[in-house]
Every structure is written in structure tokens, then in C-alpha cells.
Amino acid sequence: MTGQAAAEAYEQLTFDLRDDDGVTVDENELFVHGAIFAFLEGDDLVVELPAARAADLTARGVAEVFVTDNHPTRNWVRVSDLQLWPELARESHEFTGEPAVGGES
């Protein structure tokens, strides 16, 4: 994949998500209610998913664990397959945008 293809796929993704409730778009990052849920890293989309889903995707070779400062992250994965970006970005949006459970108890 070329950088141009990834840039175009990310641009389409941001266009498709920009009107969703609570979503804001930065140059290379997507936020829901102020929390980042996806971003472009080189030619890959990095998304935050539930730990079990992230583990499943990495175990099947669909995604790679996202590593930052030489440390693997728990819920963040890198996805290079452009066709999977919309599905996984929506999953990440829903996961990250969910309100915290039990905040008032």
C-alpha cells in the first residue's frame, strides 16, 4: 500500500464519521466526546478496541499490537488492511464513546 492510498482511505473515513454524535476530527486523529478512538500512523489505522477483540485480531494476524515508546499497548491495534478500517473504526468509536458504567454508585 502506498501512503497516498492510506491518506485517501483516512480522508474517506473521516468524511463518513464526521457527522456522528460527539465525533471531532483532527488532522490525523478521531475523537468521540473528547477521547481519541482512532488515528493514522504511517500507512496504518490505529484503533482502540476491547482487550478481547484486540487480542483476537492480533492472534489471527488481522492487526498488530500498537507499540508506543517501546511498550505494547493493551487495547490499541494497528490495521493495515484499508478495507477493514471503516468496520474497526466504528467498533472503536462505539467502544470508546460508551459512557462509564457505575460512575454514580
VOKOLTOR-36823 format. One record per residue (C-alpha): residue number from 0; x, y, z. Coordinates in steps of 0.5 Angstrom, whole numbers. Each point is the difference from the previous one (the first is absolute). Layout:
<sites>
seq, east, north, up
NUM, X, Y, Z
...
</sites>
This chain:
<sites>
seq, east, north, up
0, 0, 0, 0
1, 2, 7, -1
2, 0, 6, 4
3, -5, 3, -5
4, -5, -6, 1
5, 0, 1, 7
6, -1, 7, 0
7, -6, 0, -4
8, -3, -6, 4
9, 1, 4, 6
10, -3, 6, -3
11, -6, -4, -2
12, 0, -3, 7
13, 0, 7, 3
14, -6, 2, -5
15, -4, -6, 2
16, 1, 1, 7
17, 0, 8, 1
18, -8, 1, 1
19, 0, -6, 5
20, -2, 3, 7
21, 6, 2, 4
22, 5, -1, -5
23, 5, 5, -2
24, 6, -1, -5
25, 7, 3, 1
26, 5, -1, -6
27, 2, -7, 2
28, -5, -2, 6
29, -7, -1, 1
30, -3, 2, 7
31, -7, -2, 3
32, -2, 4, 6
33, 7, 3, 0
34, 3, -7, 1
35, 4, -3, -6
36, -2, -6, -3
37, 4, -1, -7
38, 6, 4, -3
39, 4, -1, -6
40, 7, -3, 1
41, 4, 0, -6
42, -4, -4, -5
43, -4, -4, 6
44, -6, 2, 3
45, 1, -1, 8
46, -7, -1, 4
47, -2, -2, 7
48, -4, -6, 1
49, -2, -4, 6
50, 6, -4, 2
51, -3, -7, -2
52, -2, 3, -7
53, 7, 3, -1
54, 3, -7, 2
55, -4, -4, -5
56, 2, 5, -5
57, 7, -1, 1
58, 0, -7, 1
59, -3, -1, -7
60, 5, 4, -3
61, -5, 6, -2
62, 3, 5, 4
63, 7, 1, 4
64, 0, 3, 7
65, 2, 7, 0
66, 6, 2, 4
67, 2, 6, 3
68, 6, 2, 3
69, 3, -7, -1
70, -6, -2, 4
71, -6, -4, -3
72, -7, 3, 2
73, -6, -5, 3
74, -6, 3, -5
75, 4, 3, -6
76, 1, -4, -6
77, 3, 2, -7
78, -4, -1, -6
79, 3, 0, -7
80, -6, -3, -4
81, -4, 6, -3
82, -6, -4, -1
83, 0, -1, 8
84, 1, 7, 2
85, -8, 2, 0
86, -2, -6, 4
87, 5, 0, 5
88, 0, 8, 1
89, -8, -1, 1
90, 2, -5, 5
91, 5, 4, 4
92, -5, 6, -1
93, -5, -4, 4
94, 5, -3, 5
95, 3, 7, 2
96, -6, 4, -1
97, -4, -4, 5
98, -2, 3, 7
99, 4, -3, 6
100, -4, -5, 4
101, -2, 1, 7
102, 3, 7, 1
103, -5, 3, 5
104, 0, -6, 5
</sites>
